[in-house]
Amino acid sequence: MRAGSIDWGRRLRAALAVAMLALSAAAPCPAAAQDDDGKVLVVGTREAPPFVIRESDGRWSGLSIALWERIAGKLGRRFEWREVDAGTMIAGVAAGDLDLSIAAESMSFAREAEVDFSYPYYHSGLGMAVAGEPWDGVTATFRALASREFIITVILLCTLSFVAGALVWLTERRRNGGTFDPAPGPGLGSGFWWAAVTMTTVGYGDKVPITLRGRLLATFWMFCALILTAVVTAQLSASMNAQRLDLLKQSPRDLAHLRIGVVEGGMAQAAVHALGAEPVGYADVAAGLSALTEDGIAAFVHDAPALIWESAGLPEVTVTDFRLLPLNYAIVLPEGSALREDINRALLDLIGTAEWAAVVQYYFGQPQDR
């Protein structure tokens, strides 16, 4: 959502969906309000964009905020936000200081031993960000052009162009000798030149078939050339990206023995260590992304949504498609919470709606990051 061209229609629909969810959350359902025991729920949260965002006026927004406000409205439950640190999100609920917490908390076996979780409301994973050198784009281009695959492709295109040019020369040499020389040497050269400029859509117009068979062959070659050009462009782009993002590790084994940045004490730290890599701890995501270009770490691993959000204004940083570990984000609840069943029903009723899909699109730019 934060890169590329802006789809104002999509943005407007998503903004309206956010407003609709906020309005409906502010008006509790009468039936649900009867279940309110009068207690004001203390809901812990922390800043964790794009799940929880602190606006300039101090208000909370974000996917998790919109979710809980909607659920509270459906259940008719009053609540107050309490800002806590990352460690208190789980410990505070387990100790009874918080009735529940919601931000960017993912489910895990270790956490389940302390607290309960609602049904997951978002699926993603531990993502990886890498940084390139300033000249990576140039060097990647030259490497792609010199790659074996690209050279083979060029040879294949030249061969197809020669065949197409030869066929047109054979049909044109008698009636169009001024353009396609009847002599085999210069004639085949003229045919190859015509086929090449036609394929690349340059089309100088210096050589044009005039016979019916020649024009039919030319039409067929034009359509084939369009497809071939698109394939070559895609191949070159993919090769350049592969060169540019050589650190987009294709398997967890590739991370072993590398220095990988993580948020100190976060879930990524244990995951990176388990792979045999050297985790280097940082205070937050912003510090870790800065370290990619300043501290010499090979990559930075953290929750993919947070990486994508924080790196949106950093052109030198790329978040890869590689997911080190799947993550399911859920509401943190005390063990045996009486609210769990009601929350799950309201949550499941909400996340299946088009309005909720629009809210996810608004904050994440895509329905789900799977």
C-alpha positions in Angstrom: 0.0 0.0 0.0 2.8 2.3 0.8 4.8 1.8 -2.4 3.9 2.1 -6.1 0.9 3.8 -7.6 -1.9 4.7 -5.3 -5.3 3.1 -5.9 -7.5 5.8 -4.5 -10.7 3.7 -4.9 -9.2 0.9 -2.8 -7.9 3.4 -0.2 -11.4 5.1 0.0 -13.2 1.7 0.4 -10.7 0.6 3.1 -11.0 3.9 4.9 -14.8 3.6 4.9 -14.5 0.1 6.2 -12.4 1.3 9.1 -14.9 4.0 9.8 -17.8 1.4 9.7 -16.0 -0.8 12.1 -15.3 2.0 14.5 -18.9 3.2 14.4 -20.3 -0.3 15.0 -17.8 -0.8 17.8 -19.0 2.3 19.5 -22.6 1.1 19.5 -22.8 -2.2 21.5 -25.4 -4.7 20.6 -28.3 -4.5 23.1 -28.4 -8.3 23.6 -24.7 -8.5 24.2 -24.9 -5.6 26.7 -27.0 -7.7 29.0 -24.0 -9.9 29.6 -21.8 -7.0 30.8 -21.1 -7.6 34.5 -20.2 -3.9 34.9 -16.5 -4.5 35.0 -14.3 -2.3 32.8 -11.8 -4.6 31.1 -8.2 -3.6 31.3 -6.7 -4.3 27.8 -2.9 -4.2 27.5 -1.3 -3.0 24.2 1.9 -1.7 22.9 3.1 0.2 19.8 3.7 -2.4 17.1 2.9 -1.0 13.6 0.9 -1.9 11.6 -1.0 -3.9 14.3 -0.9 -1.0 16.8 0.0 2.5 15.8 0.2 5.6 18.0 -1.2 8.6 16.2 0.2 12.1 16.6 -2.7 13.0 18.9 -2.0 10.0 21.2 -4.9 7.9 19.9 -4.3 4.2 19.1 -5.0 2.8 15.6 -4.0 -0.2 13.6 -5.4 -3.7 12.8 -5.4 -5.0 16.3 -7.0 -1.9 17.7 -9.8 -2.0 15.1 -10.3 -5.7 15.8 -10.7 -5.4 19.6 -12.9 -2.3 19.4 -15.2 -4.2 17.1 -15.3 -7.3 19.3 -15.9 -5.2 22.4 -18.8 -3.5 20.6 -20.3 -6.8 19.6 -20.0 -8.1 23.1 -21.2 -4.9 24.8 -18.0 -4.8 27.0 -16.5 -1.6 28.3 -12.7 -1.4 28.4 -9.8 0.8 28.9 -6.4 0.7 27.1 -3.3 0.3 29.2 0.1 0.7 27.5 2.6 -1.9 28.6 6.0 -3.1 27.4 6.5 -6.2 25.3 7.3 -8.4 28.2 4.1 -7.5 30.1 1.8 -8.4 27.2 2.1 -12.1 28.3 3.2 -11.8 31.9 0.6 -9.1 32.8 -2.2 -11.4 31.6 -0.8 -14.4 33.3 -0.4 -12.5 36.6 -4.0 -11.1 36.4 -2.9 -7.5 36.0 -4.5 -7.4 32.6 -7.8 -8.9 31.6 -6.4 -9.5 28.1 -3.8 -8.0 25.7 -3.6 -7.5 22.0 -1.0 -6.0 19.7 1.3 -8.2 17.6 1.4 -11.2 19.9 1.9 -14.6 18.2 0.9 -18.0 19.5 3.6 -20.4 20.6 4.0 -23.6 22.6 5.9 -21.8 25.4 3.4 -19.0 25.7 0.4 -21.4 25.7 1.9 -22.8 29.0 1.3 -19.4 30.6 -1.9 -18.0 29.0 -4.7 -18.8 26.6 -5.2 -17.4 23.1 -8.2 -16.6 21.0 -8.6 -17.9 17.5 -5.9 -16.4 15.2 -6.9 -13.2 13.4 -3.9 -12.9 11.2 -1.4 -15.3 9.7 2.2 -14.4 8.7 5.7 -15.5 9.7 9.2 -14.5 10.7 10.5 -12.5 7.7 14.0 -11.5 6.7 15.3 -8.2 5.5 18.5 -7.7 3.6 20.4 -4.7 2.4 22.5 -4.2 -0.8 25.4 -2.1 -1.7 24.8 1.2 -3.6 26.0 -0.4 -6.8 24.1 -3.6 -6.5 21.6 -2.6 -9.2 24.4 -2.0 -11.7 26.4 -5.1 -10.8 23.3 -7.3 -10.8 22.5 -6.1 -14.3 25.9 -7.0 -15.7 25.8 -10.3 -13.9 22.4 -11.1 -15.3 23.6 -10.2 -18.8 26.6 -12.4 -18.5 24.6 -15.3 -17.0 24.6 -18.7 -18.8 20.8 -18.7 -19.0 20.6 -15.2 -20.5 23.3 -16.0 -23.1 21.5 -19.2 -24.1 18.2 -17.2 -24.4 19.9 -14.7 -26.7 21.3 -17.5 -28.9 17.8 -19.0 -29.1 16.2 -15.7 -30.1 18.9 -15.1 -32.7 18.2 -18.6 -34.2 14.5 -18.0 -34.3 15.0 -14.6 -35.8 17.2 -16.1 -38.5 14.6 -18.8 -39.3 11.8 -16.2 -39.5 13.9 -13.9 -41.6 14.9 -16.8 -43.9 11.3 -17.8 -44.5 10.3 -14.2 -45.3 13.3 -13.9 -47.6 12.3 -17.0 -49.5 8.8 -15.6 -50.1 9.9 -12.1 -51.0 13.1 -12.5 -53.0 11.5 -12.7 -56.4 8.8 -10.0 -56.2 10.5 -7.8 -53.6 14.2 -8.1 -54.6 14.9 -4.4 -53.9 14.2 -5.0 -50.2 15.2 -8.6 -49.8 18.2 -9.3 -52.1 17.8 -12.5 -54.2 21.4 -13.4 -53.4 21.5 -15.8 -50.4 24.2 -13.9 -48.5 22.8 -10.4 -48.4 19.2 -11.7 -48.7 19.4 -13.8 -45.5 21.1 -10.9 -43.8 18.2 -8.6 -44.8 15.7 -11.2 -43.5 17.5 -11.5 -40.2 17.7 -7.8 -39.8 14.0 -7.5 -40.5 13.1 -10.2 -38.1 15.3 -8.7 -35.3 13.9 -5.2 -35.6 10.4 -6.6 -35.8 10.9 -8.7 -32.6 12.2 -5.8 -30.6 9.3 -3.6 -31.9 11.8 -1.1 -33.3 10.3 -1.4 -36.8 12.4 1.0 -38.9 10.1 0.4 -41.9 13.1 0.0 -44.2 12.2 -3.6 -45.1 8.5 -4.5 -45.6 7.1 -7.7 -47.1 4.7 -7.1 -50.0 3.5 -10.6 -50.9 0.5 -12.2 -49.3 2.5 -15.1 -47.9 5.2 -12.8 -46.7 2.8 -10.6 -44.8 1.1 -13.7 -43.3 4.5 -14.9 -42.1 5.3 -11.4 -40.8 2.0 -11.2 -38.9 2.7 -14.6 -37.3 6.2 -13.6 -36.4 5.0 -10.3 -34.8 2.7 -12.2 -32.4 5.4 -14.7 -31.6 7.9 -11.9 -31.1 5.6 -10.1 -28.6 5.5 -13.3 -26.5 9.3 -13.9 -26.8 10.1 -10.3 -25.8 7.9 -10.6 -22.7 9.5 -13.9 -21.7 13.0 -12.5 -22.1 12.2 -9.3 -20.2 10.7 -11.4 -17.3 13.8 -13.7 -17.3 16.2 -10.8 -17.2 14.2 -9.2 -14.4 14.1 -12.4 -12.4 17.9 -12.9 -13.0 18.6 -9.4 -11.8 16.5 -9.8 -8.7 18.2 -13.1 -8.0 21.6 -11.5 -8.2 20.5 -8.4 -6.3 18.9 -10.5 -3.5 21.5 -13.3 -3.3 21.0 -13.2 0.4 17.3 -14.1 0.2 18.2 -17.5 1.6 16.3 -20.3 -0.1 16.4 -22.7 2.9 17.1 -22.3 6.6 20.4 -24.1 6.2 21.8 -21.1 4.3 21.6 -19.0 7.5 24.0 -21.1 9.5 27.1 -19.4 10.8 25.9 -15.9 9.6 25.4 -12.9 11.9 21.7 -12.3 11.9 20.1 -9.3 13.6 17.0 -9.8 15.8 15.1 -7.9 18.4 16.6 -8.7 21.8 14.5 -11.2 23.7 12.0 -11.7 20.8 10.8 -14.9 19.2 13.2 -14.5 16.3 16.2 -14.8 18.6 15.6 -18.4 19.6 14.6 -19.3 16.0 17.8 -17.9 14.5 19.9 -19.5 17.2 18.3 -22.9 16.6 19.4 -22.7 12.9 23.1 -22.4 13.9 23.3 -18.7 13.1 24.7 -16.0 15.4 21.8 -13.8 16.6 22.8 -10.2 17.2 20.3 -8.4 19.4 18.9 -4.9 18.9 16.5 -2.8 20.8 13.8 -2.6 18.1 13.1 -3.1 14.4 14.3 0.4 13.4 17.7 -0.2 15.1 18.0 -3.6 13.4 17.2 -2.3 9.9 19.7 0.5 10.4 22.3 -2.1 11.4 21.9 -3.8 8.0 23.8 -1.0 6.3 25.9 0.1 9.3 26.7 -2.9 11.4 27.6 -5.5 8.8 24.9 -8.1 9.7 23.9 -10.4 6.9 20.2 -10.0 7.5 17.6 -8.9 10.1 14.8 -11.3 11.1 11.6 -10.3 12.7 7.8 -10.5 12.2 7.2 -10.0 8.5 4.4 -7.3 8.8 6.6 -5.2 11.1 9.5 -5.5 8.7 7.4 -4.5 5.7 6.0 -1.5 7.6 9.3 -0.2 9.0 11.2 -0.7 5.7 8.7 1.1 3.5 10.8 4.3 3.5 14.2 2.5 3.2 14.9 1.8 -0.5 18.2 0.2 0.4 16.4 -2.5 2.5 14.4 -5.3 1.0 12.1 -7.7 2.8 12.3 -11.1 1.2 9.5 -13.6 0.5 11.4 -16.1 2.7 9.5 -17.0 5.9 11.7 -18.5 8.6 8.8 -19.6 10.8 5.0 -19.3 10.5 3.2 -17.0 13.0 -0.4 -16.8 14.0 -1.5 -13.6 15.8 -4.1 -13.8 18.4 -5.6 -12.1 21.5 -3.9 -13.0 24.8 -6.3 -14.2 27.5 -5.9 -15.6 31.0 -6.0 -19.4 31.5 -9.6 -20.5 31.5 -11.0 -17.1 30.7 -14.8 -16.9 30.6 -14.5 -14.4 27.8 -12.7 -16.7 25.4 -15.7 -18.4 23.9 -17.6 -15.1 23.3 -14.5 -13.4 21.9 -13.9 -16.3 19.5 -17.5 -16.2 18.2 -17.3 -12.4 17.7 -13.9 -12.7 16.1 -14.9 -15.5 13.7 -18.1 -13.5 12.8 -15.9 -10.4 12.0 -12.9 -11.8 10.1 -15.2 -13.4 7.5 -16.7 -10.1 6.4 -15.8 -8.0 3.4 -15.4 -5.0 5.7 -12.7 -6.8 7.7 -10.9 -7.8 4.5 -10.8 -4.1 3.5 -9.4 -3.2 6.9 -6.6 -5.7 6.4 -6.0 -4.4 3.0 -5.8 -0.8 4.4 -3.1 -1.6 6.9 -1.2 -4.3 5.1 -1.7 -3.7 1.4 -2.8 -7.3 0.9 -5.4 -9.6 2.4 -3.0 -12.0 4.2 0.7 -12.5 4.3 0.9 -16.3 4.2 
